Amino acid sequence: MKIERQIIFHRQYFIDFYLKQTETVQEKIGYVFRIIKTVDKVPEKFLKYIEGTDGLYEIRVEVSGNIFRIFCCFDKGNVVVLFNAFQKKSQKTPRQEIELAIKLKKEYFTLKK
């Protein structure tokens, strides 16, 4: 039986990012989302826990040597909540992007109460 996770967006950050991407990048993001929705144990190549962030993950997308990251967390097990996204230009993930994702995650759970 296939897992069926639901992907939702918190605020407009991811949608704004997505709409600025090329059709090829959008298609690859869709492909990775389908994997996340249906695969029980998603390979770390596509979804990786970020150490020291209390439940924050990054969805990993690579297209023609370009690397994109989408921050997210899980809610109620099968809900994936998307936050901000960016194109990675260096080896290390920019601290400000992680800090924004942590802030958005806290905001999401506060508003949910």
C-alpha positions as CSV (number, residue, x, y, z in Angstrom):
1,M,0.0,0.0,0.0
2,K,1.3,3.5,-0.9
3,I,1.7,6.1,1.7
4,E,-0.2,9.3,0.9
5,R,1.3,12.3,2.6
6,Q,-0.4,15.7,2.1
7,I,1.8,18.7,1.3
8,I,0.6,22.1,2.4
9,F,2.1,25.6,2.4
10,H,2.6,28.0,5.3
11,R,2.4,31.5,4.0
12,Q,3.5,32.5,0.5
13,Y,7.2,31.9,0.6
14,F,7.4,28.6,-1.3
15,I,4.7,29.6,-3.8
16,D,6.6,32.8,-4.6
17,F,9.8,30.9,-5.1
18,Y,8.1,28.2,-7.2
19,L,6.5,30.6,-9.6
20,K,9.9,32.2,-10.4
21,Q,11.4,28.9,-11.5
22,T,11.7,27.5,-15.0
23,E,9.3,24.8,-16.2
24,T,12.1,22.2,-15.8
25,V,12.7,23.1,-12.2
26,Q,9.0,23.1,-11.5
27,E,8.7,19.6,-13.0
28,K,11.6,18.3,-10.9
29,I,10.0,19.8,-7.8
30,G,6.8,18.0,-8.7
31,Y,8.7,14.8,-9.1
32,V,10.3,15.1,-5.7
33,F,6.9,15.9,-4.1
34,R,5.4,12.8,-5.6
35,I,8.2,10.7,-4.0
36,I,7.6,12.4,-0.7
37,K,3.9,11.8,-0.9
38,T,4.1,8.1,-1.8
39,V,7.4,6.5,-0.6
40,D,7.4,5.2,3.0
41,K,11.1,5.9,3.7
42,V,12.1,8.8,1.5
43,P,15.8,8.6,0.5
44,E,18.0,11.3,2.1
45,K,18.9,12.4,-1.4
46,F,15.4,14.0,-1.5
47,L,14.5,14.7,2.2
48,K,17.1,15.3,4.9
49,Y,16.7,16.2,8.6
50,I,18.6,19.3,9.6
51,E,20.5,18.7,12.8
52,G,19.8,21.0,15.7
53,T,16.6,22.5,14.3
54,D,13.9,20.6,16.3
55,G,12.1,18.9,13.5
56,L,13.1,20.9,10.4
57,Y,13.8,19.1,7.2
58,E,15.0,20.2,3.8
59,I,13.6,18.9,0.5
60,R,16.5,18.5,-1.9
61,V,16.0,19.1,-5.6
62,E,18.8,19.1,-8.2
63,V,18.4,20.2,-11.8
64,S,21.3,20.5,-14.3
65,G,23.8,21.1,-11.6
66,N,21.6,23.6,-9.8
67,I,20.7,22.8,-6.3
68,F,17.4,23.9,-4.7
69,R,16.3,23.5,-1.0
70,I,12.8,23.7,0.4
71,F,12.4,23.8,4.2
72,C,9.6,21.8,5.7
73,C,8.4,19.9,8.8
74,F,5.9,17.1,9.5
75,D,2.6,17.7,11.2
76,K,0.4,14.9,12.4
77,G,2.6,12.3,10.8
78,N,1.3,12.5,7.2
79,V,1.2,16.3,6.6
80,V,4.3,18.0,5.2
81,V,4.3,21.7,5.8
82,L,6.4,23.8,3.4
83,F,8.1,27.0,4.4
84,N,10.7,29.0,2.5
85,A,12.9,27.8,-0.4
86,F,16.1,29.0,-2.1
87,Q,18.7,28.1,-4.7
88,K,21.8,26.9,-3.1
89,K,24.9,28.6,-4.4
90,S,27.5,27.4,-1.9
91,Q,28.4,24.2,0.0
92,K,26.9,25.5,3.3
93,T,23.2,26.4,3.7
94,P,22.8,30.1,4.5
95,R,22.1,30.6,8.3
96,Q,19.4,33.3,7.5
97,E,17.4,30.7,5.4
98,I,17.5,28.2,8.3
99,E,16.5,30.9,10.8
100,L,13.6,32.0,8.6
101,A,12.4,28.4,8.3
102,I,12.6,28.0,12.1
103,K,10.6,31.2,12.6
104,L,8.0,30.1,10.1
105,K,7.7,26.6,11.8
106,K,7.1,28.2,15.2
107,E,4.6,30.6,13.7
108,Y,2.7,27.7,11.9
109,F,2.3,25.7,15.2
110,T,1.4,28.9,17.2
111,L,-1.4,29.8,14.7
112,K,-2.6,26.2,14.6
113,K,-3.4,26.2,18.4
